[in-house]
Amino acid sequence: MKGSENMAEKRKDSKGRILKDGESIMPDGRYRYQYVDAYGKRKAIYSWKLVPTDKIPDGKRSDLSLREKIKQVQKDVSDGIRIDNQKTVNDIFDLWISLKRNLKDNTKQNYIYMYQQFVAPDFGKKKISKLVKSDVRRFYNTLVDERGLKINTLDSIHTVLHPVLELAVEDGYLRNNPSDNVMRELKQSHNYDMEKKKALTVEEQNLFLDYLRDNEIYGHWYPVFAVMLGTGLRVGEVTGLRWSDVDLKEGTISINHTLVYYQHRDGKGCYFSVNTPKTKAGIRTVPILDGVKHAFVEEKKWRMANGVLCNAKIDGFTDFIFVNRFGNVQHQGTLNKALRRIIRDCNEEQLASGKENPVLLPRFSCHTLRHTFATRLVESGVNIKAVQEILGHSDISTTMDIYVDAKEDFKREEIKKAENIMKIS
């Protein structure tokens, strides 16, 4: 009995509180709890406080009490969470990218580039076990507010970071993914959800094509942009088109590859490659409208008149339709820069015309032409499944988003036509 009493005395702290199994007091006054984790390894946690109400010694950092930490540890052990691991976000990324299989090289290199450029230097060094949702929120807000990143760039970063953190959850480093719903919250707080993709109106579309068709400076751009607008092809699909892919007699375009420009892993920098479409839906046959056929004919005429030959040979592919004056394939950045100049000069001409309320072109990109084509199909009553197949969408929900938005805009425009007839005041 006497030995048991002495043992009980040793199990109390200076305030006479009985210490539980695994709890003890260190020589420096800290409380310690020893336990065995889910992987059979002995671990220990420390705190200057036994319970939350305890005061801490002067000059010591305040943190959770030992009993609070014990509750967290016991839950983590029960759930199989890896406790006190030293792995960083960068470590989990390295594991994630090494496990990616059947991933196109340009996609993989883009993932690596986005991560190394924006995540790895700072956020990537954080301990994975210490990561919480507020850390991800703060990181995303810093990228937008301080570094001035566009929402599309942040979406690309999130596309990489979210599955990396999801792997950390699957492997037991985290209980929940701290990046869940963070992008949605950020878009709402910055009103990004209000900025949906806009198609050109019929008036803007006609102005754009008419200006190109009649302009001596920009006329050579007419065929490539007319084909984009009249087929809804992605930029890489258009720039990668060969004459053998187009059957003017049958009126069809065979889409079976895409032209991509990215930084390769061979250390030779950025250059073009030819890839197959990302999904089976991307391999398709697109009907040729009369205006599109005319655009192809015009491109042939321009090249013959100017003696422009295709000098590009990429992964065994050659005879590309749309090339620059040096015979090299077109770059998406070059096309978008050309659009900005065309929009500027077209609008200046419209404003100088003296017309009352002239139609002006909004700022738009190559992708807007694809979106405009899809919108015109919906407005014309084309079956939604046909729209999906023509655009090469693997997921019908992507097509439905365009369908719903286009229908809403179309209804608003149509109801305006009744305004003069209704004469409600």
Residue pairs with C-beta under 8 A, 6 or more apart in sequence:
8 18
11 18
11 19
12 18
12 19
13 19
13 25
13 31
13 50
14 25
17 50
19 25
22 33
22 34
22 35
22 70
23 31
23 32
23 33
23 50
23 66
23 70
24 31
24 32
24 33
24 34
25 31
25 32
26 32
26 46
29 48
29 57
30 46
30 47
30 48
31 46
31 47
31 48
31 49
31 50
31 66
32 44
32 45
32 46
32 66
33 44
33 45
33 46
33 66
33 69
33 70
33 73
34 42
34 43
34 44
35 42
35 43
35 44
35 45
35 73
35 74
35 77
36 42
36 43
37 43
37 77
37 82
37 83
37 84
38 76
38 77
38 80
38 81
38 82
38 83
38 172
39 82
43 73
43 83
43 84
45 66
45 69
45 70
45 73
45 84
46 66
47 63
47 64
47 65
47 66
47 69
48 54
48 56
48 57
48 60
48 61
48 62
48 63
49 55
49 56
49 62
49 63
49 64
49 65
49 66
50 65
50 66
50 67
51 65
51 66
51 67
52 64
52 65
52 67
52 68
54 65
56 62
64 72
73 83
75 81
76 83
76 175
77 83
79 175
80 172
81 172
81 173
81 174
81 175
82 129
82 171
82 172
82 173
83 129
84 129
85 127
85 128
85 129
85 173
86 127
87 127
87 128
87 129
87 173
88 124
88 125
88 126
88 127
88 128
89 119
89 123
89 124
89 125
89 126
89 128
89 131
89 161
89 164
89 165
90 120
90 124
90 125
91 128
92 128
92 164
92 165
92 167
92 168
92 171
92 173
93 115
93 119
93 120
93 124
93 160
93 164
95 167
95 171
96 163
96 164
96 167
97 108
97 111
97 112
97 115
99 167
100 108
100 111
104 275
104 278
105 264
105 265
105 273
106 260
106 262
106 273
106 275
107 278
108 265
109 262
109 263
109 264
109 265
110 156
110 262
111 159
111 160
113 262
113 263
114 156
114 157
114 159
114 160
115 124
115 157
115 160
115 161
115 164
118 143
118 149
118 153
118 157
119 157
119 160
119 161
122 139
123 135
123 139
126 135
128 168
128 173
128 174
129 173
129 174
131 165
131 168
131 174
131 178
132 178
133 178
133 179
133 180
133 182
135 178
136 161
136 165
136 178
136 179
136 182
137 182
137 185
137 186
140 154
140 158
140 182
140 183
140 186
141 186
143 149
143 153
143 154
143 157
144 151
144 154
144 186
144 190
149 157
151 187
151 190
151 192
151 195
154 183
154 186
155 183
158 179
158 182
158 183
161 179
162 177
162 179
162 180
165 174
165 177
165 178
165 179
166 177
168 174
168 177
169 175
169 176
169 177
186 192
187 193
196 405
197 367
197 368
197 371
197 405
198 362
198 364
198 368
198 371
199 368
199 371
199 372
199 374
199 375
199 376
199 406
199 409
200 208
200 361
200 362
200 364
200 368
200 369
200 372
201 413
202 376
203 359
204 359
204 361
204 362
205 229
205 372
205 376
207 346
207 350
207 359
207 361
208 225
208 229
208 342
208 346
208 361
209 222
209 225
209 226
209 229
211 218
211 342
211 346
211 349
212 218
212 219
212 221
212 222
212 225
212 226
212 342
213 219
213 222
215 345
217 345
218 338
218 341
218 342
218 345
220 302
221 338
221 342
222 295
222 298
223 295
223 296
223 298
223 299
223 302
223 322
224 238
224 295
224 299
224 322
224 330
224 335
225 335
225 339
225 369
226 291
226 292
226 294
226 295
227 233
227 238
227 241
227 292
227 295
227 296
227 322
228 235
228 238
228 366
228 369
228 370
228 373
229 369
229 372
229 373
230 289
230 291
230 292
230 295
230 373
231 238
231 253
231 286
231 288
231 289
231 292
231 373
232 286
232 369
232 370
232 373
232 374
232 377
232 390
232 391
233 241
233 253
233 255
233 286
233 370
234 258
234 367
234 370
234 392
235 332
235 335
235 366
235 367
236 258
236 259
236 260
236 332
237 255
237 258
237 259
237 277
238 322
239 259
239 320
239 322
239 329
239 330
239 331
239 332
239 335
240 257
240 258
240 259
240 274
240 317
240 320
240 329
241 253
241 320
241 321
241 322
242 317
242 318
242 319
242 320
242 321
243 319
243 321
244 319
245 253
245 254
245 255
245 256
246 252
246 253
246 254
246 288
246 296
246 321
247 253
247 254
248 288
248 293
248 296
248 297
251 287
251 288
251 293
252 285
252 286
252 287
252 288
253 285
253 286
253 287
253 288
254 285
255 277
255 282
255 283
255 284
255 285
255 286
255 392
256 276
256 277
256 283
257 274
257 275
257 276
257 277
257 317
258 274
258 275
258 276
258 277
258 282
259 272
259 273
259 274
259 314
259 329
260 272
260 273
260 274
260 275
261 270
261 271
261 272
261 273
261 331
261 332
262 270
262 273
263 269
263 270
264 270
264 271
264 273
272 312
272 314
272 329
273 314
273 315
274 314
274 315
274 316
274 317
276 282
276 283
277 283
277 392
278 394
279 392
279 394
280 394
281 388
281 389
281 392
281 393
281 394
282 392
282 394
283 392
284 389
284 390
284 392
286 390
287 390
288 296
296 321
299 321
299 322
302 308
303 309
303 323
306 325
308 323
308 325
308 327
309 327
310 318
310 319
310 320
310 323
310 327
311 323
311 326
311 327
311 328
312 318
312 320
312 323
312 327
312 328
312 329
314 329
320 329
322 329
322 330
323 329
323 330
324 330
324 334
332 366
335 366
336 365
336 366
339 364
339 365
339 366
340 363
342 361
343 361
343 362
343 363
343 364
346 361
347 360
347 361
350 358
350 359
350 360
351 358
351 360
370 391
371 402
374 387
374 391
374 399
374 402
374 406
375 402
375 405
375 406
375 409
377 386
377 387
377 390
378 384
378 387
378 402
378 403
378 406
378 407
378 410
379 406
379 410
384 396
384 399
384 400
384 403
385 396
387 399
387 402
387 403
388 396
388 398
388 399
391 399
393 399
